[in-house]
């Protein structure tokens, strides 16, 4: 009887020992797990959610900006487009600048990037997020090629630009024709005036000869 009891007790102790070996690492690992830090969005709410708790000089506004292709721009520190910043009242902390695909800001990659900052008032009032869109424009040569490809072609295969040139040429030809026409009319008027003068001179010459003849006849009579 005693032998059976000892065997039972040894088995219980073996099971307890095995259980402690299994449970102890789980308990230790559970105690070592630390809570995940809050995300940026959780840490910094939107301005509209905390605006009522802020002083007027603790509120900044962010406006969208455009940059030329390849333009030098330090997105972490350049606050162009962000207004009403009072460094004695707040700190501006850069968070990220990415496009819709999650790619980082790059002035050599034309796209629109969302630039996000955190604003922390010195007064320890609620912090908040601001953001602006930064649009990097395409290179000028690429933009010009796109604009040229957008020229409309009519049924006759003429582009809009060729129509404009043709219209301008027609207007120039009309102006030249009108100029020659009026110039020719002017020449005709001058010609007629010269003929009239010539006739007058000739008539005066005839009358002068007649007068001389009359005087001679009177003298000899």
Protein Blocks (a to p, Z undefined) as FASTA:
>chain_A
ZZmmmmmmmmmmmmmmmmmmmmmmmmmmmmmpccddddfklmpccfklmmmmpcfklccc
dddddddehiacdfklmcghiahiafklbccddfbdcdfkopacdfklgcdddddddddd
fklpacddddddddddddfklmmmmmmmmpccdfkopafklmmmmmmmmmmmmmmmmmmm
mmmmmmmmmmmmmmmmmmmmmmmmmmmmmmmmmmmmmmmZZ
